[in-house]
């Protein structure tokens, strides 16, 4: 059985990164609220900080 790869819109990624600030920088809690993997959100946050994430 293979796992389906989930794709997220650029808008969702940008909003998710903004929510990190609402949670006082807590990536783990934000990921749980959004129902996504912490590592995924961490990667998006790193890309946003480097200016490589569309919409941020």
mmCIF entry with sequence, helices, sheets and N, C-alpha, C, O atoms, coordinates in Angstrom:
data_MODEL
# 
_entry.id   MODEL 
# 
_entity.id                         1 
_entity.type                       polymer 
_entity.pdbx_number_of_molecules   1 
# 
_entity_poly.entity_id                      1 
_entity_poly.type                           'polypeptide(L)' 
_entity_poly.nstd_linkage                   no 
_entity_poly.nstd_monomer                   no 
_entity_poly.pdbx_seq_one_letter_code       
;(UNK)(UNK)(UNK)(UNK)(UNK)(UNK)(UNK)(UNK)(UNK)(UNK)(UNK)(UNK)(UNK)(UNK)(UNK)(UNK)
(UNK)(UNK)(UNK)(UNK)(UNK)(UNK)(UNK)(UNK)(UNK)(UNK)(UNK)(UNK)(UNK)(UNK)(UNK)(UNK)
(UNK)(UNK)(UNK)(UNK)(UNK)(UNK)(UNK)(UNK)(UNK)(UNK)(UNK)(UNK)(UNK)(UNK)(UNK)(UNK)
(UNK)(UNK)(UNK)(UNK)(UNK)(UNK)(UNK)(UNK)
;
_entity_poly.pdbx_seq_one_letter_code_can   XXXXXXXXXXXXXXXXXXXXXXXXXXXXXXXXXXXXXXXXXXXXXXXXXXXXXXXX 
_entity_poly.pdbx_strand_id                 A 
# 
loop_
_entity_poly_seq.entity_id 
_entity_poly_seq.num 
_entity_poly_seq.mon_id 
_entity_poly_seq.hetero 
1 1  UNK n 
1 2  UNK n 
1 3  UNK n 
1 4  UNK n 
1 5  UNK n 
1 6  UNK n 
1 7  UNK n 
1 8  UNK n 
1 9  UNK n 
1 10 UNK n 
1 11 UNK n 
1 12 UNK n 
1 13 UNK n 
1 14 UNK n 
1 15 UNK n 
1 16 UNK n 
1 17 UNK n 
1 18 UNK n 
1 19 UNK n 
1 20 UNK n 
1 21 UNK n 
1 22 UNK n 
1 23 UNK n 
1 24 UNK n 
1 25 UNK n 
1 26 UNK n 
1 27 UNK n 
1 28 UNK n 
1 29 UNK n 
1 30 UNK n 
1 31 UNK n 
1 32 UNK n 
1 33 UNK n 
1 34 UNK n 
1 35 UNK n 
1 36 UNK n 
1 37 UNK n 
1 38 UNK n 
1 39 UNK n 
1 40 UNK n 
1 41 UNK n 
1 42 UNK n 
1 43 UNK n 
1 44 UNK n 
1 45 UNK n 
1 46 UNK n 
1 47 UNK n 
1 48 UNK n 
1 49 UNK n 
1 50 UNK n 
1 51 UNK n 
1 52 UNK n 
1 53 UNK n 
1 54 UNK n 
1 55 UNK n 
1 56 UNK n 
# 
_struct_asym.id          A 
_struct_asym.entity_id   1 
# 
loop_
_struct_conf.conf_type_id 
_struct_conf.id 
_struct_conf.pdbx_PDB_helix_id 
_struct_conf.beg_label_comp_id 
_struct_conf.beg_label_asym_id 
_struct_conf.beg_label_seq_id 
_struct_conf.pdbx_beg_PDB_ins_code 
_struct_conf.end_label_comp_id 
_struct_conf.end_label_asym_id 
_struct_conf.end_label_seq_id 
_struct_conf.pdbx_end_PDB_ins_code 
_struct_conf.beg_auth_comp_id 
_struct_conf.beg_auth_asym_id 
_struct_conf.beg_auth_seq_id 
_struct_conf.end_auth_comp_id 
_struct_conf.end_auth_asym_id 
_struct_conf.end_auth_seq_id 
_struct_conf.pdbx_PDB_helix_class 
_struct_conf.details 
_struct_conf.pdbx_PDB_helix_length 
HELX_P HELX_P1 AA1 UNK A 10 ? UNK A 22 ? UNK A 10 UNK A 22 1 ? 13 
HELX_P HELX_P2 AA2 UNK A 27 ? UNK A 34 ? UNK A 27 UNK A 34 1 ? 8  
HELX_P HELX_P3 AA3 UNK A 38 ? UNK A 49 ? UNK A 38 UNK A 49 1 ? 12 
# 
_struct_conf_type.id          HELX_P 
_struct_conf_type.criteria    ? 
_struct_conf_type.reference   ? 
# 
loop_
_atom_site.group_PDB 
_atom_site.id 
_atom_site.type_symbol 
_atom_site.label_atom_id 
_atom_site.label_alt_id 
_atom_site.label_comp_id 
_atom_site.label_asym_id 
_atom_site.label_entity_id 
_atom_site.label_seq_id 
_atom_site.pdbx_PDB_ins_code 
_atom_site.Cartn_x 
_atom_site.Cartn_y 
_atom_site.Cartn_z 
_atom_site.occupancy 
_atom_site.B_iso_or_equiv 
_atom_site.pdbx_formal_charge 
_atom_site.auth_seq_id 
_atom_site.auth_comp_id 
_atom_site.auth_asym_id 
_atom_site.auth_atom_id 
_atom_site.pdbx_PDB_model_num 
ATOM 1   N N  . UNK A 1 1  ? 0.842  -1.174 0.000  1.00 0.00 ? 1  UNK A N  1 
ATOM 2   C CA . UNK A 1 1  ? 0.000  0.000  0.000  1.00 0.00 ? 1  UNK A CA 1 
ATOM 3   C C  . UNK A 1 1  ? 0.891  1.243  0.000  1.00 0.00 ? 1  UNK A C  1 
ATOM 4   O O  . UNK A 1 1  ? 1.830  1.353  0.788  1.00 0.00 ? 1  UNK A O  1 
ATOM 5   N N  . UNK A 1 2  ? 0.580  2.161  -0.888 1.00 0.00 ? 2  UNK A N  1 
ATOM 6   C CA . UNK A 1 2  ? 1.376  3.385  -0.961 1.00 0.00 ? 2  UNK A CA 1 
ATOM 7   C C  . UNK A 1 2  ? 0.623  4.532  -0.309 1.00 0.00 ? 2  UNK A C  1 
ATOM 8   O O  . UNK A 1 2  ? -0.608 4.565  -0.291 1.00 0.00 ? 2  UNK A O  1 
ATOM 9   N N  . UNK A 1 3  ? 1.378  5.452  0.214  1.00 0.00 ? 3  UNK A N  1 
ATOM 10  C CA . UNK A 1 3  ? 0.807  6.616  0.871  1.00 0.00 ? 3  UNK A CA 1 
ATOM 11  C C  . UNK A 1 3  ? 0.620  7.721  -0.159 1.00 0.00 ? 3  UNK A C  1 
ATOM 12  O O  . UNK A 1 3  ? 1.525  7.997  -0.947 1.00 0.00 ? 3  UNK A O  1 
ATOM 13  N N  . UNK A 1 4  ? -0.550 8.356  -0.159 1.00 0.00 ? 4  UNK A N  1 
ATOM 14  C CA . UNK A 1 4  ? -0.824 9.427  -1.111 1.00 0.00 ? 4  UNK A CA 1 
ATOM 15  C C  . UNK A 1 4  ? -0.113 10.703 -0.681 1.00 0.00 ? 4  UNK A C  1 
ATOM 16  O O  . UNK A 1 4  ? -0.198 11.124 0.473  1.00 0.00 ? 4  UNK A O  1 
ATOM 17  N N  . UNK A 1 5  ? 0.573  11.293 -1.613 1.00 0.00 ? 5  UNK A N  1 
ATOM 18  C CA . UNK A 1 5  ? 1.287  12.540 -1.341 1.00 0.00 ? 5  UNK A CA 1 
ATOM 19  C C  . UNK A 1 5  ? 0.288  13.691 -1.315 1.00 0.00 ? 5  UNK A C  1 
ATOM 20  O O  . UNK A 1 5  ? -0.444 13.909 -2.281 1.00 0.00 ? 5  UNK A O  1 
ATOM 21  N N  . UNK A 1 6  ? 0.263  14.420 -0.214 1.00 0.00 ? 6  UNK A N  1 
ATOM 22  C CA . UNK A 1 6  ? -0.652 15.550 -0.082 1.00 0.00 ? 6  UNK A CA 1 
ATOM 23  C C  . UNK A 1 6  ? 0.015  16.808 -0.626 1.00 0.00 ? 6  UNK A C  1 
ATOM 24  O O  . UNK A 1 6  ? 1.200  17.049 -0.396 1.00 0.00 ? 6  UNK A O  1 
ATOM 25  N N  . UNK A 1 7  ? -0.751 17.587 -1.335 1.00 0.00 ? 7  UNK A N  1 
ATOM 26  C CA . UNK A 1 7  ? -0.238 18.863 -1.837 1.00 0.00 ? 7  UNK A CA 1 
ATOM 27  C C  . UNK A 1 7  ? -1.033 19.991 -1.192 1.00 0.00 ? 7  UNK A C  1 
ATOM 28  O O  . UNK A 1 7  ? -2.225 19.853 -0.920 1.00 0.00 ? 7  UNK A O  1 
ATOM 29  N N  . UNK A 1 8  ? -0.365 21.087 -0.957 1.00 0.00 ? 8  UNK A N  1 
ATOM 30  C CA . UNK A 1 8  ? -0.980 22.238 -0.298 1.00 0.00 ? 8  UNK A CA 1 
ATOM 31  C C  . UNK A 1 8  ? -0.799 23.464 -1.177 1.00 0.00 ? 8  UNK A C  1 
ATOM 32  O O  . UNK A 1 8  ? 0.222  23.619 -1.848 1.00 0.00 ? 8  UNK A O  1 
ATOM 33  N N  . UNK A 1 9  ? -1.802 24.333 -1.166 1.00 0.00 ? 9  UNK A N  1 
ATOM 34  C CA . UNK A 1 9  ? -1.722 25.556 -1.965 1.00 0.00 ? 9  UNK A CA 1 
ATOM 35  C C  . UNK A 1 9  ? -0.716 26.524 -1.342 1.00 0.00 ? 9  UNK A C  1 
ATOM 36  O O  . UNK A 1 9  ? -0.398 26.441 -0.156 1.00 0.00 ? 9  UNK A O  1 
ATOM 37  N N  . UNK A 1 10 ? -0.232 27.434 -2.170 1.00 0.00 ? 10 UNK A N  1 
ATOM 38  C CA . UNK A 1 10 ? 0.700  28.453 -1.675 1.00 0.00 ? 10 UNK A CA 1 
ATOM 39  C C  . UNK A 1 10 ? 0.042  29.307 -0.602 1.00 0.00 ? 10 UNK A C  1 
ATOM 40  O O  . UNK A 1 10 ? 0.701  29.730 0.348  1.00 0.00 ? 10 UNK A O  1 
ATOM 41  N N  . UNK A 1 11 ? -1.246 29.559 -0.748 1.00 0.00 ? 11 UNK A N  1 
ATOM 42  C CA . UNK A 1 11 ? -1.965 30.369 0.232  1.00 0.00 ? 11 UNK A CA 1 
ATOM 43  C C  . UNK A 1 11 ? -2.016 29.658 1.585  1.00 0.00 ? 11 UNK A C  1 
ATOM 44  O O  . UNK A 1 11 ? -1.841 30.284 2.630  1.00 0.00 ? 11 UNK A O  1 
ATOM 45  N N  . UNK A 1 12 ? -2.258 28.344 1.556  1.00 0.00 ? 12 UNK A N  1 
ATOM 46  C CA . UNK A 1 12 ? -2.302 27.569 2.798  1.00 0.00 ? 12 UNK A CA 1 
ATOM 47  C C  . UNK A 1 12 ? -0.948 27.606 3.495  1.00 0.00 ? 12 UNK A C  1 
ATOM 48  O O  . UNK A 1 12 ? -0.869 27.786 4.710  1.00 0.00 ? 12 UNK A O  1 
ATOM 49  N N  . UNK A 1 13 ? 0.114  27.434 2.718  1.00 0.00 ? 13 UNK A N  1 
ATOM 50  C CA . UNK A 1 13 ? 1.459  27.449 3.290  1.00 0.00 ? 13 UNK A CA 1 
ATOM 51  C C  . UNK A 1 13 ? 1.757  28.798 3.937  1.00 0.00 ? 13 UNK A C  1 
ATOM 52  O O  . UNK A 1 13 ? 2.302  28.856 5.040  1.00 0.00 ? 13 UNK A O  1 
ATOM 53  N N  . UNK A 1 14 ? 1.397  29.884 3.246  1.00 0.00 ? 14 UNK A N  1 
ATOM 54  C CA . UNK A 1 14 ? 1.657  31.225 3.777  1.00 0.00 ? 14 UNK A CA 1 
ATOM 55  C C  . UNK A 1 14 ? 0.868  31.460 5.064  1.00 0.00 ? 14 UNK A C  1 
ATOM 56  O O  . UNK A 1 14 ? 1.401  32.007 6.029  1.00 0.00 ? 14 UNK A O  1 
ATOM 57  N N  . UNK A 1 15 ? -0.394 31.049 5.079  1.00 0.00 ? 15 UNK A N  1 
ATOM 58  C CA . UNK A 1 15 ? -1.213 31.212 6.287  1.00 0.00 ? 15 UNK A CA 1 
ATOM 59  C C  . UNK A 1 15 ? -0.677 30.365 7.435  1.00 0.00 ? 15 UNK A C  1 
ATOM 60  O O  . UNK A 1 15 ? -0.688 30.796 8.588  1.00 0.00 ? 15 UNK A O  1 
ATOM 61  N N  . UNK A 1 16 ? -0.209 29.162 7.120  1.00 0.00 ? 16 UNK A N  1 
ATOM 62  C CA . UNK A 1 16 ? 0.342  28.277 8.151  1.00 0.00 ? 16 UNK A CA 1 
ATOM 63  C C  . UNK A 1 16 ? 1.570  28.905 8.793  1.00 0.00 ? 16 UNK A C  1 
ATOM 64  O O  . UNK A 1 16 ? 1.732  28.855 10.013 1.00 0.00 ? 16 UNK A O  1 
ATOM 65  N N  . UNK A 1 17 ? 2.435  29.495 7.977  1.00 0.00 ? 17 UNK A N  1 
ATOM 66  C CA . UNK A 1 17 ? 3.642  30.145 8.502  1.00 0.00 ? 17 UNK A CA 1 
ATOM 67  C C  . UNK A 1 17 ? 3.256  31.341 9.372  1.00 0.00 ? 17 UNK A C  1 
ATOM 68  O O  . UNK A 1 17 ? 3.894  31.586 10.396 1.00 0.00 ? 17 UNK A O  1 
ATOM 69  N N  . UNK A 1 18 ? 2.224  32.087 8.981  1.00 0.00 ? 18 UNK A N  1 
ATOM 70  C CA . UNK A 1 18 ? 1.775  33.227 9.783  1.00 0.00 ? 18 UNK A CA 1 
ATOM 71  C C  . UNK A 1 18 ? 1.220  32.775 11.126 1.00 0.00 ? 18 UNK A C  1 
ATOM 72  O O  . UNK A 1 18 ? 1.374  33.474 12.127 1.00 0.00 ? 18 UNK A O  1 
ATOM 73  N N  . UNK A 1 19 ? 0.573  31.611 11.158 1.00 0.00 ? 19 UNK A N  1 
ATOM 74  C CA . UNK A 1 19 ? 0.008  31.097 12.406 1.00 0.00 ? 19 UNK A CA 1 
ATOM 75  C C  . UNK A 1 19 ? 1.087  30.732 13.425 1.00 0.00 ? 19 UNK A C  1 
ATOM 76  O O  . UNK A 1 19 ? 0.819  30.701 14.626 1.00 0.00 ? 19 UNK A O  1 
ATOM 77  N N  . UNK A 1 20 ? 2.290  30.459 12.960 1.00 0.00 ? 20 UNK A N  1 
ATOM 78  C CA . UNK A 1 20 ? 3.390  30.149 13.888 1.00 0.00 ? 20 UNK A CA 1 
ATOM 79  C C  . UNK A 1 20 ? 3.592  31.329 14.830 1.00 0.00 ? 20 UNK A C  1 
ATOM 80  O O  . UNK A 1 20 ? 3.785  31.140 16.030 1.00 0.00 ? 20 UNK A O  1 
ATOM 81  N N  . UNK A 1 21 ? 3.547  32.540 14.296 1.00 0.00 ? 21 UNK A N  1 
ATOM 82  C CA . UNK A 1 21 ? 3.718  33.734 15.127 1.00 0.00 ? 21 UNK A CA 1 
ATOM 83  C C  . UNK A 1 21 ? 2.576  33.870 16.134 1.00 0.00 ? 21 UNK A C  1 
ATOM 84  O O  . UNK A 1 21 ? 2.786  34.321 17.259 1.00 0.00 ? 21 UNK A O  1 
ATOM 85  N N  . UNK A 1 22 ? 1.361  33.477 15.724 1.00 0.00 ? 22 UNK A N  1 
ATOM 86  C CA . UNK A 1 22 ? 0.215  33.535 16.635 1.00 0.00 ? 22 UNK A CA 1 
ATOM 87  C C  . UNK A 1 22 ? 0.393  32.592 17.816 1.00 0.00 ? 22 UNK A C  1 
ATOM 88  O O  . UNK A 1 22 ? -0.159 32.828 18.891 1.00 0.00 ? 22 UNK A O  1 
ATOM 89  N N  . UNK A 1 23 ? 1.160  31.526 17.621 1.00 0.00 ? 23 UNK A N  1 
ATOM 90  C CA . UNK A 1 23 ? 1.426  30.555 18.690 1.00 0.00 ? 23 UNK A CA 1 
ATOM 91  C C  . UNK A 1 23 ? 2.779  30.801 19.346 1.00 0.00 ? 23 UNK A C  1 
ATOM 92  O O  . UNK A 1 23 ? 3.399  29.868 19.858 1.00 0.00 ? 23 UNK A O  1 
ATOM 93  N N  . UNK A 1 24 ? 3.237  32.035 19.335 1.00 0.00 ? 24 UNK A N  1 
ATOM 94  C CA . UNK A 1 24 ? 4.503  32.429 19.967 1.00 0.00 ? 24 UNK A CA 1 
ATOM 95  C C  . UNK A 1 24 ? 5.688  31.630 19.438 1.00 0.00 ? 24 UNK A C  1 
ATOM 96  O O  . UNK A 1 24 ? 6.606  31.295 20.187 1.00 0.00 ? 24 UNK A O  1 
ATOM 97  N N  . UNK A 1 25 ? 5.663  31.331 18.152 1.00 0.00 ? 25 UNK A N  1 
ATOM 98  C CA . UNK A 1 25 ? 6.781  30.633 17.533 1.00 0.00 ? 25 UNK A CA 1 
ATOM 99  C C  . UNK A 1 25 ? 6.778  29.126 17.734 1.00 0.00 ? 25 UNK A C  1 
ATOM 100 O O  . UNK A 1 25 ? 7.758  28.457 17.406 1.00 0.00 ? 25 UNK A O  1 
ATOM 101 N N  . UNK A 1 26 ? 5.701  28.588 18.263 1.00 0.00 ? 26 UNK A N  1 
ATOM 102 C CA . UNK A 1 26 ? 5.624  27.150 18.542 1.00 0.00 ? 26 UNK A CA 1 
ATOM 103 C C  . UNK A 1 26 ? 5.179  26.395 17.287 1.00 0.00 ? 26 UNK A C  1 
ATOM 104 O O  . UNK A 1 26 ? 3.989  26.339 16.978 1.00 0.00 ? 26 UNK A O  1 
ATOM 105 N N  . UNK A 1 27 ? 6.141  25.819 16.570 1.00 0.00 ? 27 UNK A N  1 
ATOM 106 C CA . UNK A 1 27 ? 5.854  25.114 15.324 1.00 0.00 ? 27 UNK A CA 1 
ATOM 107 C C  . UNK A 1 27 ? 5.074  23.832 15.605 1.00 0.00 ? 27 UNK A C  1 
ATOM 108 O O  . UNK A 1 27 ? 4.160  23.491 14.854 1.00 0.00 ? 27 UNK A O  1 
ATOM 109 N N  . UNK A 1 28 ? 5.416  23.129 16.657 1.00 0.00 ? 28 UNK A N  1 
ATOM 110 C CA . UNK A 1 28 ? 4.763  21.866 16.983 1.00 0.00 ? 28 UNK A CA 1 
ATOM 111 C C  . UNK A 1 28 ? 3.261  22.064 17.225 1.00 0.00 ? 28 UNK A C  1 
ATOM 112 O O  . UNK A 1 28 ? 2.443  21.330 16.672 1.00 0.00 ? 28 UNK A O  1 
ATOM 113 N N  . UNK A 1 29 ? 2.906  23.037 18.036 1.00 0.00 ? 29 UNK A N  1 
ATOM 114 C CA . UNK A 1 29 ? 1.496  23.284 18.345 1.00 0.00 ? 29 UNK A CA 1 
ATOM 115 C C  . UNK A 1 29 ? 0.742  23.738 17.099 1.00 0.00 ? 29 UNK A C  1 
ATOM 116 O O  . UNK A 1 29 ? -0.407 23.349 16.891 1.00 0.00 ? 29 UNK A O  1 
ATOM 117 N N  . UNK A 1 30 ? 1.378  24.550 16.281 1.00 0.00 ? 30 UNK A N  1 
ATOM 118 C CA . UNK A 1 30 ? 0.739  25.024 15.054 1.00 0.00 ? 30 UNK A CA 1 
ATOM 119 C C  . UNK A 1 30 ? 0.478  23.865 14.105 1.00 0.00 ? 30 UNK A C  1 
ATOM 120 O O  . UNK A 1 30 ? -0.594 23.781 13.507 1.00 0.00 ? 30 UNK A O  1 
ATOM 121 N N  . UNK A 1 31 ? 1.443  22.980 13.966 1.00 0.00 ? 31 UNK A N  1 
ATOM 122 C CA . UNK A 1 31 ? 1.283  21.817 13.086 1.00 0.00 ? 31 UNK A CA 1 
ATOM 123 C C  . UNK A 1 31 ? 0.132  20.929 13.567 1.00 0.00 ? 31 UNK A C  1 
ATOM 124 O O  . UNK A 1 31 ? -0.646 20.429 12.754 1.00 0.00 ? 31 UNK A O  1 
ATOM 125 N N  . UNK A 1 32 ? 0.023  20.736 14.860 1.00 0.00 ? 32 UNK A N  1 
ATOM 126 C CA . UNK A 1 32 ? -1.069 19.922 15.407 1.00 0.00 ? 32 UNK A CA 1 
ATOM 127 C C  . UNK A 1 32 ? -2.415 20.568 15.129 1.00 0.00 ? 32 UNK A C  1 
ATOM 128 O O  . UNK A 1 32 ? -3.374 19.876 14.787 1.00 0.00 ? 32 UNK A O  1 
ATOM 129 N N  . UNK A 1 33 ? -2.500 21.888 15.270 1.00 0.00 ? 33 UNK A N  1 
ATOM 130 C CA . UNK A 1 33 ? -3.753 22.601 15.011 1.00 0.00 ? 33 UNK A CA 1 
ATOM 131 C C  . UNK A 1 33 ? -4.177 22.443 13.553 1.00 0.00 ? 33 UNK A C  1 
ATOM 132 O O  . UNK A 1 33 ? -5.364 22.304 13.256 1.00 0.00 ? 33 UNK A O  1 
ATOM 133 N N  . UNK A 1 34 ? -3.206 22.464 12.653 1.00 0.00 ? 34 UNK A N  1 
ATOM 134 C CA . UNK A 1 34 ? -3.503 22.405 11.222 1.00 0.00 ? 34 UNK A CA 1 
ATOM 135 C C  . UNK A 1 34 ? -3.600 20.978 10.698 1.00 0.00 ? 34 UNK A C  1 
ATOM 136 O O  . UNK A 1 34 ? -4.061 20.757 9.578  1.00 0.00 ? 34 UNK A O  1 
ATOM 137 N N  . UNK A 1 35 ? -3.171 20.019 11.493 1.00 0.00 ? 35 UNK A N  1 
ATOM 138 C CA . UNK A 1 35 ? -3.237 18.628 11.074 1.00 0.00 ? 35 UNK A CA 1 
ATOM 139 C C  . UNK A 1 35 ? -2.187 18.246 10.045 1.00 0.00 ? 35 UNK A C  1 
ATOM 140 O O  . UNK A 1 35 ? -2.424 17.397 9.186  1.00 0.00 ? 35 UNK A O  1 
ATOM 141 N N  . UNK A 1 36 ? -1.020 18.881 10.140 1.00 0.00 ? 36 UNK A N  1 
ATOM 142 C CA . UNK A 1 36 ? 0.081  18.559 9.226  1.00 0.00 ? 36 UNK A CA 1 
ATOM 143 C C  . UNK A 1 36 ? 1.310  18.159 10.036 1.00 0.00 ? 36 UNK A C  1 
ATOM 144 O O  . UNK A 1 36 ? 1.375  18.395 11.242 1.00 0.00 ? 36 UNK A O  1 
ATOM 145 N N  . UNK A 1 37 ? 2.268  17.561 9.368  1.00 0.00 ? 37 UNK A N  1 
ATOM 146 C CA . UNK A 1 37 ? 3.484  17.122 10.042 1.00 0.00 ? 37 UNK A CA 1 
ATOM 147 C C  . UNK A 1 37 ? 4.316  18.325 10.483 1.00 0.00 ? 37 UNK A C  1 
ATOM 148 O O  . UNK A 1 37 ? 4.404  19.327 9.774  1.00 0.00 ? 37 UNK A O  1 
ATOM 149 N N  . UNK A 1 38 ? 4.920  18.210 11.658 1.00 0.00 ? 38 UNK A N  1 
ATOM 150 C CA . UNK A 1 38 ? 5.740  19.294 12.178 1.00 0.00 ? 38 UNK A CA 1 
ATOM 151 C C  . UNK A 1 38 ? 6.913  19.597 11.240 1.00 0.00 ? 38 UNK A C  1 
ATOM 152 O O  . UNK A 1 38 ? 7.250  20.761 11.026 1.00 0.00 ? 38 UNK A O  1 
ATOM 153 N N  . UNK A 1 39 ? 7.528  18.562 10.686 1.00 0.00 ? 39 UNK A N  1 
ATOM 154 C CA . UNK A 1 39 ? 8.678  18.760 9.798  1.00 0.00 ? 39 UNK A CA 1 
ATOM 155 C C  . UNK A 1 39 ? 8.267  19.518 8.540  1.00 0.00 ? 39 UNK A C  1 
ATOM 156 O O  . UNK A 1 39 ? 9.023  20.348 8.034  1.00 0.00 ? 39 UNK A O  1 
ATOM 157 N N  . UNK A 1 40 ? 7.074  19.233 8.041  1.00 0.00 ? 40 UNK A N  1 
ATOM 158 C CA . UNK A 1 40 ? 6.575  19.933 6.854  1.00 0.00 ? 40 UNK A CA 1 
ATOM 159 C C  . UNK A 1 40 ? 6.446  21.424 7.145  1.00 0.00 ? 40 UNK A C  1 
ATOM 160 O O  . UNK A 1 40 ? 6.902  22.262 6.367  1.00 0.00 ? 40 UNK A O  1 
ATOM 161 N N  . UNK A 1 41 ? 5.828  21.739 8.263  1.00 0.00 ? 41 UNK A N  1 
ATOM 162 C CA . UNK A 1 41 ? 5.651  23.143 8.634  1.00 0.00 ? 41 UNK A CA 1 
ATOM 163 C C  . UNK A 1 41 ? 6.994  23.812 8.898  1.00 0.00 ? 41 UNK A C  1 
ATOM 164 O O  . UNK A 1 41 ? 7.188  24.975 8.543  1.00 0.00 ? 41 UNK A O  1 
ATOM 165 N N  . UNK A 1 42 ? 7.906  23.098 9.509  1.00 0.00 ? 42 UNK A N  1 
ATOM 166 C CA . UNK A 1 42 ? 9.241  23.626 9.767  1.00 0.00 ? 42 UNK A CA 1 
ATOM 167 C C  . UNK A 1 42 ? 9.958  23.947 8.452  1.00 0.00 ? 42 UNK A C  1 
ATOM 168 O O  . UNK A 1 42 ? 10.625 24.976 8.336  1.00 0.00 ? 42 UNK A O  1 
ATOM 169 N N  . UNK A 1 43 ? 9.816  23.057 7.467  1.00 0.00 ? 43 UNK A N  1 
ATOM 170 C CA . UNK A 1 43 ? 10.422 23.312 6.156  1.00 0.00 ? 43 UNK A CA 1 
ATOM 171 C C  . UNK A 1 43 ? 9.839  24.562 5.511  1.00 0.00 ? 43 UNK A C  1 
ATOM 172 O O  . UNK A 1 43 ? 10.573 25.383 4.960  1.00 0.00 ? 43 UNK A O  1 
ATOM 173 N N  . UNK A 1 44 ? 8.515  24.704 5.582  1.00 0.00 ? 44 UNK A N  1 
ATOM 174 C CA . UNK A 1 44 ? 7.871  25.896 5.016  1.00 0.00 ? 44 UNK A CA 1 
ATOM 175 C C  . UNK A 1 44 ? 8.356  27.160 5.721  1.00 0.00 ? 44 UNK A C  1 
ATOM 176 O O  . UNK A 1 44 ? 8.593  28.182 5.078  1.00 0.00 ? 44 UNK A O  1 
ATOM 177 N N  . UNK A 1 45 ? 8.503  27.085 7.046  1.00 0.00 ? 45 UNK A N  1 
ATOM 178 C CA . UNK A 1 45 ? 8.959  28.233 7.820  1.00 0.00 ? 45 UNK A CA 1 
ATOM 179 C C  . UNK A 1 45 ? 10.380 28.623 7.419  1.00 0.00 ? 45 UNK A C  1 
ATOM 180 O O  . UNK A 1 45 ? 10.685 29.806 7.265  1.00 0.00 ? 45 UNK A O  1 
ATOM 181 N N  . UNK A 1 46 ? 11.244 27.629 7.253  1.00 0.00 ? 46 UNK A N  1 
ATOM 182 C CA . UNK A 1 46 ? 12.625 27.905 6.837  1.00 0.00 ? 46 UNK A CA 1 
ATOM 183 C C  . UNK A 1 46 ? 12.654 28.557 5.463  1.00 0.00 ? 46 UNK A C  1 
ATOM 184 O O  . UNK A 1 46 ? 13.404 29.507 5.239  1.00 0.00 ? 46 UNK A O  1 
ATOM 185 N N  . UNK A 1 47 ? 11.838 28.049 4.543  1.00 0.00 ? 47 UNK A N  1 
ATOM 186 C CA . UNK A 1 47 ? 11.796 28.627 3.192  1.00 0.00 ? 47 UNK A CA 1 
ATOM 187 C C  . UNK A 1 47 ? 11.265 30.060 3.238  1.00 0.00 ? 47 UNK A C  1 
ATOM 188 O O  . UNK A 1 47 ? 11.753 30.928 2.516  1.00 0.00 ? 47 UNK A O  1 
ATOM 189 N N  . UNK A 1 48 ? 10.275 30.304 4.079  1.00 0.00 ? 48 UNK A N  1 
ATOM 190 C CA . UNK A 1 48 ? 9.709  31.653 4.215  1.00 0.00 ? 48 UNK A CA 1 
ATOM 191 C C  . UNK A 1 48 ? 10.774 32.614 4.741  1.00 0.00 ? 48 UNK A C  1 
ATOM 192 O O  . UNK A 1 48 ? 10.878 33.745 4.267  1.00 0.00 ? 48 UNK A O  1 
ATOM 193 N N  . UNK A 1 49 ? 11.556 32.174 5.709  1.00 0.00 ? 49 UNK A N  1 
ATOM 194 C CA . UNK A 1 49 ? 12.609 33.018 6.279  1.00 0.00 ? 49 UNK A CA 1 
ATOM 195 C C  . UNK A 1 49 ? 13.702 33.313 5.261  1.00 0.00 ? 49 UNK A C  1 
ATOM 196 O O  . UNK A 1 49 ? 14.370 34.344 5.345  1.00 0.00 ? 49 UNK A O  1 
ATOM 197 N N  . UNK A 1 50 ? 13.885 32.413 4.299  1.00 0.00 ? 50 UNK A N  1 
ATOM 198 C CA . UNK A 1 50 ? 14.885 32.620 3.246  1.00 0.00 ? 50 UNK A CA 1 
ATOM 199 C C  . UNK A 1 50 ? 14.309 33.387 2.066  1.00 0.00 ? 50 UNK A C  1 
ATOM 200 O O  . UNK A 1 50 ? 15.029 33.720 1.125  1.00 0.00 ? 50 UNK A O  1 
ATOM 201 N N  . UNK A 1 51 ? 13.008 33.667 2.114  1.00 0.00 ? 51 UNK A N  1 
ATOM 202 C CA . UNK A 1 51 ? 12.357 34.382 1.017  1.00 0.00 ? 51 UNK A CA 1 
ATOM 203 C C  . UNK A 1 51 ? 12.067 33.512 -0.187 1.00 0.00 ? 51 UNK A C  1 
ATOM 204 O O  . UNK A 1 51 ? 11.898 34.019 -1.295 1.00 0.00 ? 51 UNK A O  1 
ATOM 205 N N  . UNK A 1 52 ? 12.008 32.184 0.022  1.00 0.00 ? 52 UNK A N  1 
ATOM 206 C CA . UNK A 1 52 ? 11.797 31.261 -1.093 1.00 0.00 ? 52 UNK A CA 1 
ATOM 207 C C  . UNK A 1 52 ? 10.397 30.674 -1.130 1.00 0.00 ? 52 UNK A C  1 
ATOM 208 O O  . UNK A 1 52 ? 10.096 29.865 -2.007 1.00 0.00 ? 52 UNK A O  1 
ATOM 209 N N  . UNK A 1 53 ? 9.522  31.070 -0.185 1.00 0.00 ? 53 UNK A N  1 
ATOM 210 C CA . UNK A 1 53 ? 8.165  30.541 -0.153 1.00 0.00 ? 53 UNK A CA 1 
ATOM 211 C C  . UNK A 1 53 ? 7.219  31.567 -0.774 1.00 0.00 ? 53 UNK A C  1 
ATOM 212 O O  . UNK A 1 53 ? 7.161  32.719 -0.345 1.00 0.00 ? 53 UNK A O  1 
ATOM 213 N N  . UNK A 1 54 ? 6.487  31.129 -1.782 1.00 0.00 ? 54 UNK A N  1 
ATOM 214 C CA . UNK A 1 54 ? 5.564  32.020 -2.497 1.00 0.00 ? 54 UNK A CA 1 
ATOM 215 C C  . UNK A 1 54 ? 4.476  32.487 -1.541 1.00 0.00 ? 54 UNK A C  1 
ATOM 216 O O  . UNK A 1 54 ? 3.918  31.689 -0.787 1.00 0.00 ? 54 UNK A O  1 
ATOM 217 N N  . UNK A 1 55 ? 4.179  33.775 -1.576 1.00 0.00 ? 55 UNK A N  1 
ATOM 218 C CA . UNK A 1 55 ? 3.109  34.326 -0.764 1.00 0.00 ? 55 UNK A CA 1 
ATOM 219 C C  . UNK A 1 55 ? 3.535  34.872 0.574  1.00 0.00 ? 55 UNK A C  1 
ATOM 220 O O  . UNK A 1 55 ? 2.705  35.379 1.328  1.00 0.00 ? 55 UNK A O  1 
ATOM 221 N N  . UNK A 1 56 ? 4.829  34.779 0.888  1.00 0.00 ? 56 UNK A N  1 
ATOM 222 C CA . UNK A 1 56 ? 5.274  35.302 2.194  1.00 0.00 ? 56 UNK A CA 1 
ATOM 223 C C  . UNK A 1 56 ? 6.202  36.488 1.968  1.00 0.00 ? 56 UNK A C  1 
ATOM 224 O O  . UNK A 1 56 ? 6.692  37.080 2.929  1.00 0.00 ? 56 UNK A O  1 
# 
